[in-house]
Amino acid sequence: MVRPFRFILAFLIASAFCKMSWASFYSDISNAFLPNELSQLMVGDTAVPIFDIPASTPLSRGVVYILADQSSNELNLTQSKALAESLSEKGWHCIVSPIPLILGNPVWTENTSEDAKGENSGAHPRIDSRSTQLDYQASAQHLVVLLNALDNYSQGHQGFRVIVSQGMTAAQVLDLGAQEKIAAPSTLVTLSPFWPEAQINRAIPDVIASTSFPVLDLSLPNVNAWAHQTASKRRHKAATSLKLHYRQQSIPAQISTFSLMDNDKPPYIHILSGHIIGWTRYLGW
């Protein structure tokens, strides 16, 4: 009776820890902006700050959710807002939603057998040490609730529904979409999807091939070894599986992600926006 109780207690404490960590993340973002610079979206009992940028054209083509991954250097909050402004000029209503990096609680690990250690040792040698503590299930559950809340929030907007995500968040959105745990978007735009665990990362090409919605797979240079490992495999698997409406394109390495002027979008954002607009036009939108 003691052992099951310890597992239940561990789960409750870990759940509370995860909730506290992402609530703190959202609170920090909210405090960094003036109240009129963002909106608050209730996700369960947590207030999530979002940036709602309406289309600057008379007729909106639809809604774009840009998920700004906390761990991303290629699509952080500042870059996500710049991308949203660029897409809004092309007729898209954009919502930027920050995504927290949810960590597990390794203190409560019960399985210390040699077999378990052997399984865990399969991690890539260049893995970031913090990645072994990432909580895939908690992150996925939070994404499901968040995307459902975003869908409810944007119900009044007609047109297509696009999700733009990068890195670990992109890998999870792909997985959730393939399993139909979230409403299928009109299209998903991924930027170098990866997950820093060998088994999950290896499955990404198969997951892409099994999705029912169009996927624009943008490959960014020098993200990390995890994303690089599956880049060609993602394209090959989609082709051999005869997946409809899949395109992989590479962003040039020499393109800067920064700009010296606060009000000037960097070339990286213009190219990223151009790829997305070109993809939607290819789809006939």
Sequence and secondary structure as in RCSB ss.txt:
>XXXX:A:sequence
MVRPFRFILAFLIASAFCKMSWASFYSDISNAFLPNELSQLMVGDTAVPIFDIPASTPLSRGVVYILADQSSNEL
NLTQSKALAESLSEKGWHCIVSPIPLILGNPVWTENTSEDAKGENSGAHPRIDSRSTQLDYQASAQHLVVLLNAL
DNYSQGHQGFRVIVSQGMTAAQVLDLGAQEKIAAPSTLVTLSPFWPEAQINRAIPDVIASTSFPVLDLSLPNVNA
WAHQTASKRRHKAATSLKLHYRQQSIPAQISTFSLMDNDKPPYIHILSGHIIGWTRYLGW
>XXXX:A:secstr
 HHHHHHHHHHHHHHHHHHHHHHHHHHHHHHTS GGG EEEEETTEEEEEEEE  SSSS  EEEEEEEETT SSS
 HHHHHHHHHHHHTTTEEEEEEEE   B  GGG     HHHHHHHTTS TT  GGGGGB HHHHHHHHHHHHHHH
HHHTTT  SEEEEEEEHHHHHHHHHHHHTTSS   SEEEEES   SSHHHHHTHHHHHHH SS EEEEE TTS H
HHHHHHHHHHHHHHHTT SSEEEEE  TT  S  SSTTS  HHHHHHHHHHHHHHHHTT 
